[in-house]
């Protein structure tokens, strides 16, 4: 098998034996944002504050086509 991208080095080869025992992820701190109305810590994916009901605006990432001036 040829691996020009180096995936086998990063993720291991298909022939490698693995064990799924005790494969629990390490606990970490979940990302959060601060509610501007009541200053509560709200999960990052929440669209509404569970404490005061403040609605977070959803920002869309509009993709723009590059212009000719951006290349020069």
C-alpha positions as CSV (number, residue, x, y, z in Angstrom):
1,X,0.0,0.0,0.0
2,X,1.3,3.4,-0.9
3,X,0.6,6.3,1.5
4,X,1.7,9.6,-0.1
5,X,-0.3,11.7,2.5
6,X,1.2,10.2,5.6
7,X,-2.1,9.0,7.0
8,X,-0.6,5.7,8.3
9,X,1.9,7.7,10.3
10,X,-0.8,9.8,11.9
11,X,-3.5,7.3,12.4
12,X,-1.8,3.9,12.2
13,X,-1.9,1.2,9.5
14,X,-4.8,-1.0,8.6
15,X,-2.9,-4.1,9.8
16,X,-2.2,-2.6,13.2
17,X,-3.9,-4.4,16.1
18,X,-5.9,-2.1,18.4
19,X,-7.8,-2.5,21.6
20,X,-11.1,-0.8,22.3
21,X,-11.0,-1.6,26.0
22,X,-10.9,1.4,28.3
23,X,-11.1,3.8,25.4
24,X,-13.1,6.5,27.2
25,X,-12.2,10.1,26.2
26,X,-10.4,12.3,28.7
27,X,-12.7,14.7,30.4
28,X,-12.3,18.3,29.4
29,X,-14.0,21.7,29.7
30,X,-16.8,22.3,27.2
31,X,-16.7,25.5,25.3
32,X,-19.1,28.2,26.4
33,X,-20.1,31.8,25.7
34,X,-21.3,34.5,28.1
35,X,-24.9,35.7,27.8
36,X,-24.8,39.5,27.3
37,X,-28.1,39.9,29.2
38,X,-27.6,38.0,32.4
39,X,-23.9,37.1,32.1
40,X,-24.5,33.3,32.6
41,X,-22.2,30.8,31.0
42,X,-24.1,29.2,28.2
43,X,-23.0,26.2,26.0
44,X,-21.4,27.5,22.8
45,X,-24.0,25.8,20.5
46,X,-27.0,27.2,22.4
47,X,-29.3,29.6,20.4
48,X,-31.1,30.8,23.5
49,X,-30.0,31.4,27.1
50,X,-31.6,28.9,29.4
51,X,-31.6,31.4,32.3
52,X,-33.1,34.6,30.9
53,X,-34.2,33.5,27.4
54,X,-31.9,35.9,25.5
55,X,-31.8,34.8,21.8
56,X,-28.3,34.7,20.3
57,X,-28.0,35.9,16.7
58,X,-26.8,33.3,14.2
59,X,-24.0,34.6,12.1
60,X,-23.7,33.2,8.6
61,X,-20.3,32.9,7.0
62,X,-21.0,34.2,3.5
63,X,-18.4,32.9,1.1
64,X,-17.3,35.4,-1.5
65,X,-15.7,34.7,-4.8
66,X,-12.1,36.1,-5.0
67,X,-11.6,39.1,-7.2
68,X,-8.8,39.7,-9.6
69,X,-7.3,42.4,-7.3
70,X,-6.9,39.8,-4.5
71,X,-4.4,37.8,-6.6
72,X,-2.1,40.7,-7.5
